[in-house]
Amino acid sequence: MALAAGGDPRRIRRLAVRFAGYAFPGEELAVSVYDDGTTSEGLHSYAFEVASEGRTVLRHGRVEVASA
Protein backbone atom coordinates (compact mmCIF):
# COMPACT_ATOMS: atom_id res chain seq x y z
CA MET A 1 0.00 0.00 0.00
CA ALA A 2 2.02 2.88 -1.33
CA LEU A 3 -0.55 5.44 -0.13
CA ALA A 4 -0.66 4.17 3.45
CA ALA A 5 2.91 2.99 4.02
CA GLY A 6 4.83 5.21 1.63
CA GLY A 7 5.85 2.18 -0.44
CA ASP A 8 7.62 0.55 2.55
CA PRO A 9 5.91 -2.75 3.49
CA ARG A 10 8.04 -2.97 6.68
CA ARG A 11 5.86 -0.20 8.16
CA ILE A 12 2.70 -2.34 8.02
CA ARG A 13 1.85 -3.62 11.50
CA ARG A 14 -1.63 -5.04 10.91
CA LEU A 15 -3.61 -6.00 7.85
CA ALA A 16 -7.15 -7.37 8.06
CA VAL A 17 -9.82 -7.93 5.43
CA ARG A 18 -13.05 -9.83 4.81
CA PHE A 19 -13.31 -11.59 1.46
CA ALA A 20 -16.76 -10.83 0.05
CA GLY A 21 -16.57 -12.13 -3.50
CA TYR A 22 -14.36 -13.26 -6.37
CA ALA A 23 -12.07 -11.31 -8.66
CA PHE A 24 -10.64 -12.98 -11.73
CA PRO A 25 -7.33 -12.44 -13.58
CA GLY A 26 -7.55 -9.54 -15.99
CA GLU A 27 -10.36 -7.76 -14.13
CA GLU A 28 -9.70 -4.20 -13.06
CA LEU A 29 -9.80 -3.56 -9.31
CA ALA A 30 -11.12 -0.32 -7.83
CA VAL A 31 -9.71 0.38 -4.36
CA SER A 32 -11.33 2.91 -2.02
CA VAL A 33 -9.15 4.02 0.90
CA TYR A 34 -10.32 6.07 3.89
CA ASP A 35 -8.09 7.69 6.52
CA ASP A 36 -9.27 6.31 9.86
CA GLY A 37 -6.99 8.30 12.19
CA THR A 38 -4.49 7.14 14.80
CA THR A 39 -4.87 4.09 17.05
CA SER A 40 -4.20 4.09 20.81
CA GLU A 41 -0.85 2.41 20.01
CA GLY A 42 0.19 5.39 17.87
CA LEU A 43 -0.22 3.60 14.53
CA HIS A 44 -1.98 5.29 11.64
CA SER A 45 -5.08 3.40 10.51
CA TYR A 46 -6.71 3.21 7.06
CA ALA A 47 -9.93 1.45 6.07
CA PHE A 48 -10.42 0.14 2.54
CA GLU A 49 -12.73 -1.78 0.21
CA VAL A 50 -12.08 -3.31 -3.20
CA ALA A 51 -14.54 -3.73 -6.07
CA SER A 52 -14.21 -5.64 -9.34
CA GLU A 53 -16.66 -5.40 -12.24
CA GLY A 54 -19.08 -3.44 -10.03
CA ARG A 55 -19.19 -5.97 -7.18
CA THR A 56 -17.43 -5.74 -3.81
CA VAL A 57 -14.73 -8.39 -3.45
CA LEU A 58 -12.99 -7.18 -0.26
CA ARG A 59 -14.80 -5.38 2.53
CA HIS A 60 -13.99 -4.15 6.03
CA GLY A 61 -10.31 -3.88 5.11
CA ARG A 62 -8.01 -2.25 7.63
CA VAL A 63 -4.30 -1.55 7.54
CA GLU A 64 -2.31 -0.04 10.41
CA VAL A 65 1.12 1.43 9.70
CA ALA A 66 3.97 2.74 11.82
CA SER A 67 5.36 6.24 11.31
CA ALA A 68 8.21 6.68 8.84
Order of alpha helices (4+ residues) and beta strands (2+ residues): alpha-beta-beta-beta-beta
